[in-house]
Amino acid sequence: MQKAIIVGATSGIGKSLALLLADNGYKVGITGRRKNLLAELHTERPYSFYSLTIDATANHLEENLQVLTEQLGGLDLLIFSAGIGELNNDLNIDLELPTIDVNVKAFNKVVIWAYHYFEEQKGGQIAVISSIAGLRGGAIAPAYNASKAYQINYLEGLRQKTKQQKLAISITDARPGFVDTAMAKAEKKFWMATPEKAALQIFNAIKAKKNVIYITKRWQIIAFLLKMIPRFLYERM
Ligand SMILES: NC(=O)c1ccc[n+]([C@@H]2O[C@H](COP(=O)([O-])OP(=O)(O)OC[C@H]3O[C@@H](n4cnc5c(N)ncnc54)[C@H](OP(=O)(O)O)[C@@H]3O)[C@@H](O)[C@H]2O)c1
């Protein structure tokens, strides 16, 4: 039986992924800060889920991941779906720093922990829900875009490292456009996917050991266009 941990499983994409993994025979360690939502989710697949309340920005993050892994009896897949981001037109530093705490520092701790675990085990899979927002800077939520750029760049570095070390660790970077969750905060939204559809495409990408995917697939077109826009033009948009 395959074993997975999802950091950020209490709602949205992480929750849909948890249910999908359970329905595909995985034992799943579900985590997040909201105890009540974790308890509710646990009742949906009580024989598949192992839950642990984890604030990814708090102390003992790695110890908690270890505890959950022991409860599962091992680990094959670690998914980092935790994320926050605020619209910050007034450039308030108090809105920017928490985003860095979750999307950069906690992300970093979790993927390094997972990398070393899988290095020792000689195999495993890491999947992170980054964002199309990480492809360019963004005036509306600068820390969010920058934090997602950090994730994208970091995962590329890790992929390079697995090749250098000849390690069988697959690293999937899933980059959604808009998914219908609390995180879809922009005023103008389009091509919005349901969390269930997003989760299915991410699950298929994990099974296929894909490096990078866009959620949904047509967001590849936006990604291509975003990367093509020259800087002098982009900065005036
Ligand atoms: N929805 C979109 O349009 C969209 C687009 C691009 C990328 N994404 C990315 O997709 C990922 C999942 O977001 P979502 O759309 O599914 O939104 P969501 O429903 O708000 O899910 C966010 C998850 O992150 C967890 N989380 C936040 N802070 C945490 C912390 N300190 N410790 C542990 N868990 C924490 C939340 O759990 P607790 O609150 O219970 O801790 C929740 O389970 C995020 O990284 C987001 O940036 C979303």
The ligand as an SDF file (V2000), in Angstrom:
LIG
                    3D

 48 52  0  0  0  0  0  0  0  0999 V2000
   -6.9180   28.3730   -5.7010 N   0  0  0  0  0  0  0  0  0  0  0  0
   -6.1830   28.9130   -6.6480 C   0  0  0  0  0  0  0  0  0  0  0  0
   -6.7000   29.6400   -7.5560 O   0  0  0  0  0  0  0  0  0  0  0  0
   -4.7070   28.6520   -6.6970 C   0  0  0  0  0  0  0  0  0  0  0  0
   -3.9810   29.0780   -7.8200 C   0  0  0  0  0  0  0  0  0  0  0  0
   -2.6180   28.8300   -7.8750 C   0  0  0  0  0  0  0  0  0  0  0  0
   -1.9860   28.1950   -6.8370 C   0  0  0  0  0  0  0  0  0  0  0  0
   -2.7040   27.7880   -5.7340 N   0  0  0  0  0  0  0  0  0  0  0  0
   -1.9810   27.1380   -4.6480 C   0  0  0  0  0  0  0  0  0  0  0  0
   -2.5940   25.9290   -4.2920 O   0  0  0  0  0  0  0  0  0  0  0  0
   -2.2330   25.6090   -2.9430 C   0  0  0  0  0  0  0  0  0  0  0  0
   -3.4680   25.1170   -2.2070 C   0  0  0  0  0  0  0  0  0  0  0  0
   -4.3680   26.1970   -2.0420 O   0  0  0  0  0  0  0  0  0  0  0  0
   -5.9420   26.0490   -2.2510 P   0  0  0  0  0  0  0  0  0  0  0  0
   -6.3110   26.7650   -3.4880 O   0  0  0  0  0  0  0  0  0  0  0  0
   -6.3250   24.6410   -2.0860 O   0  0  0  0  0  0  0  0  0  0  0  0
   -6.4900   26.9720   -1.0480 O   0  0  0  0  0  0  0  0  0  0  0  0
   -6.9820   26.6380    0.4300 P   0  0  0  0  0  0  0  0  0  0  0  0
   -8.2630   25.8980    0.3860 O   0  0  0  0  0  0  0  0  0  0  0  0
   -6.9470   27.9310    1.1650 O   0  0  0  0  0  0  0  0  0  0  0  0
   -5.8690   25.6410    0.9940 O   0  0  0  0  0  0  0  0  0  0  0  0
   -4.7020   26.0890    1.6100 C   0  0  0  0  0  0  0  0  0  0  0  0
   -4.2130   25.0120    2.5430 C   0  0  0  0  0  0  0  0  0  0  0  0
   -3.0000   25.4880    3.1250 O   0  0  0  0  0  0  0  0  0  0  0  0
   -3.0440   25.1820    4.4970 C   0  0  0  0  0  0  0  0  0  0  0  0
   -2.1850   26.0770    5.2690 N   0  0  0  0  0  0  0  0  0  0  0  0
   -2.1110   27.4170    5.2210 C   0  0  0  0  0  0  0  0  0  0  0  0
   -1.2480   27.8770    6.1380 N   0  0  0  0  0  0  0  0  0  0  0  0
   -0.7590   26.7770    6.7850 C   0  0  0  0  0  0  0  0  0  0  0  0
    0.1570   26.5780    7.8510 C   0  0  0  0  0  0  0  0  0  0  0  0
    0.7650   27.6200    8.4790 N   0  0  0  0  0  0  0  0  0  0  0  0
    0.4210   25.3250    8.2510 N   0  0  0  0  0  0  0  0  0  0  0  0
   -0.1870   24.2640    7.6690 C   0  0  0  0  0  0  0  0  0  0  0  0
   -1.0670   24.3810    6.6540 N   0  0  0  0  0  0  0  0  0  0  0  0
   -1.3500   25.6320    6.2250 C   0  0  0  0  0  0  0  0  0  0  0  0
   -4.5180   25.3540    4.8810 C   0  0  0  0  0  0  0  0  0  0  0  0
   -4.7920   24.6380    6.0760 O   0  0  0  0  0  0  0  0  0  0  0  0
   -5.0860   25.3350    7.5020 P   0  0  0  0  0  0  0  0  0  0  0  0
   -5.6540   26.6830    7.2530 O   0  0  0  0  0  0  0  0  0  0  0  0
   -6.0450   24.3900    8.1530 O   0  0  0  0  0  0  0  0  0  0  0  0
   -3.7660   25.3440    8.1760 O   0  0  0  0  0  0  0  0  0  0  0  0
   -5.1930   24.7230    3.6860 C   0  0  0  0  0  0  0  0  0  0  0  0
   -5.3060   23.3250    3.8750 O   0  0  0  0  0  0  0  0  0  0  0  0
   -1.6170   26.8820   -2.3480 C   0  0  0  0  0  0  0  0  0  0  0  0
   -0.2250   26.7470   -2.2840 O   0  0  0  0  0  0  0  0  0  0  0  0
   -1.9760   27.9550   -3.3590 C   0  0  0  0  0  0  0  0  0  0  0  0
   -1.0100   28.9920   -3.4020 O   0  0  0  0  0  0  0  0  0  0  0  0
   -4.0480   28.0050   -5.6450 C   0  0  0  0  0  0  0  0  0  0  0  0
  1  2  1  0
  2  3  2  0
  2  4  1  0
  4  5  1  0
  4 48  2  0
  5  6  2  0
  6  7  1  0
  7  8  2  0
  8  9  1  0
  8 48  1  0
  9 10  1  0
  9 46  1  0
 10 11  1  0
 11 12  1  0
 11 44  1  0
 12 13  1  0
 13 14  1  0
 14 15  2  0
 14 16  1  0
 14 17  1  0
 17 18  1  0
 18 19  2  0
 18 20  1  0
 18 21  1  0
 21 22  1  0
 22 23  1  0
 23 24  1  0
 23 42  1  0
 24 25  1  0
 25 26  1  0
 25 36  1  0
 26 27  1  0
 26 35  1  0
 27 28  2  0
 28 29  1  0
 29 30  1  0
 29 35  2  0
 30 31  1  0
 30 32  2  0
 32 33  1  0
 33 34  2  0
 34 35  1  0
 36 37  1  0
 36 42  1  0
 37 38  1  0
 38 39  2  0
 38 40  1  0
 38 41  1  0
 42 43  1  0
 44 45  1  0
 44 46  1  0
 46 47  1  0
M  CHG  2   8   1  16  -1
M  END
$$$$
